[in-house]
C-alpha cells in the first residue's frame, strides 16, 4: 500500500500479547494517532494467532516473545512460517541488544521495549515495518526475474553453441572465434549479475532512509520546525551520496575491467596532494577516527596520475575509517626514494583474518569478520587496478582486533622541467 493509502484505510494489526494490561496500553497508544486508523485483533496465545493468520489478512503482527504456549525466538519462526509476507514488530519487556539482533535475524522488522514505547514510536515502527517488507518482497521478485532471465540467456547461448558445432564442422576457425565471443558474453553477464546483486543489496538501506524521510516530510513538515525538517533533508542527501558513490565505484571498476582506463601521469606535488585528500576525508568522519599525515618527501613534483592516485588514497583511508567502528588513530605516511614513492595507511580497526588476505583484492570480496558493516567489496579491487596501472605494488599486514597497514610502492619520475 502507498503512503496515501496508509492515511485513508485501516491498518490491520494482529496483536499477540497475553498480558491484558499491556494489550490495552498498546491499543490506547494507537488511538492517539489522528492520521491513521487501526483495526486491532488481539490473541493471547500463539496458536490462536497462527489460526487468525491462516484465515485473515493482516498488515502487521505486534508480537510478544513470552506467551503461554511459546517462548523466545522460536515464536518468530512459527509466525514467519505461517505468514512469510506479513511484517513482524517485536514488543518485549526485555531490553537486550543481543536478543533484539537475533530477533531481526529471525525475520522481525523491528524490536521495541514495552516500557519505552510511545505512540509516535509505535506507529513509526509499524509503518516502517510495512514499507521495508514491501521493498524486500519487491526486490526478491526482481532478483528472481533477473535470475530467470540470466538462466534463459545462458540456456539459449548453450543451445545455440551446440547447434553451431553440429552444423559447422568444417568451419573450425569460425567456431573458435564464436567460443571466444560467447565466453566474453558470459563473463559480462556474470559481472552484470554481481553488480545487480551488490547494488540491490547496498541500495536497500539508503532507499529505505529516503523513503521514510520523504514520507515523514510529506505528512509532518507543516508541524515541524526548520531544524527537524533539515535533519530529514540531510538524511536523504547522505543516502543519495552513498548511492552515487556506489554507482561511481561500479562504473570505475567496469572501465578498468575492460582495459579502458588510461594512465595519464603529470607533475604532482605529493605532499600538498596527500594533505588535501586527508583534510577532505577528515571533514567527513563521524565515528571518532582521527587522521594524521606525515611526510619524508621534499615538495618536488613527481610524475603520477592524480586521478588514479586519488582513488588509491580515498579508498584506503575510507576503508580504514569504515572498519574502525570504535574510532582510533589512522595514520598516512609518505616517503620518497630515488625511483619510487612509498606510502602506508595504518589503522586501529577490526583487522583482517589471515585466511581472507589472499583474495582481498578481488572484486566483490570482503573479509569474513566485517559483520554488519556495509560495503561492496569493490574498494580494494579498485586500489589494486590503480596501483597496477602505475606499475606499482601493494602489500598488507593485519592482525584481527589490532589493526591493518596497507603499503603501496609506485615508480616515479621527477619533473625535469622544474
Number of C-alpha atoms within 10 A of each C-alpha: 11 8 15 11 11 15 14 11 13 14 21 17 18 24 22 25 26 18 12 11 9 14 16 12 13 21 16 12 16 19 13 13 13 8 9 16 17 16 15 19 14 20 19 18 17 24 15 14 21 20 12 16 17 11 8 10 13 19 19 23 27 25 25 26 22 21 17 12 12 16 13 13 19 13 19 23 16 15 22 18 10 15 17 13 16 20 26 29 26 23 25 20 14 14 14 11 10 9 15 20 13 12 24 18 11 15 17 26 21 19 22 21 14 18 12 10 15 13 16 13 13 20 18 14 19 23 19 20 22 23 19 20 20 17 15 15 13 12 16 13 12 13 16 12 12 15 13 12 12 17 12 12 14 16 12 12 16 13 11 11 15 11 11 15 14 9 9 11 11 10 11 11 9 13 16 11 11 15 12 12 12 16 13 12 14 16 12 15 15 13 15 14 16 14 19 14 15 18 16 16 15 17 17 16 15 19 18 17 20 21 17 21 18 17 15 15 18 12 13 11 16 10 10 11 9 10 9 13 17 14 12 20 16 14 17 21 15 15 19 17 13 15 19 12 12 20 14 12 17 20 13 16 20 18 13 17 15 9 9 10 16 12 15 13 17 15 18 18 17 24 19 11 13 21 15 12 14 19 13 11 15 18 9 10 15 11 13 14 21 15 22 16 15 14 16 11 16 11 12 13 19 22 18 24 18 18 12 22 20 16 17 21 21 19 18 21 22 17 17 29 28 19 22 23 16 13 19 18 16 22 19 23 17 19 17 19 12 9 10 15 20 19 19 19 23 23 27 25 26 21 22 24 14 12 10 14 15 8 13 20 20 15 21 17 17 20 16 10 13 14 7 6 9 12 18 17 17 22 27 20 20 25 23 21 19 23 21 14 16 20 12 18 14 17 12 15 14 20 15 14 13 12 20 22 21 17 18 22 20 20 19 21 16 16 14 9 6 8
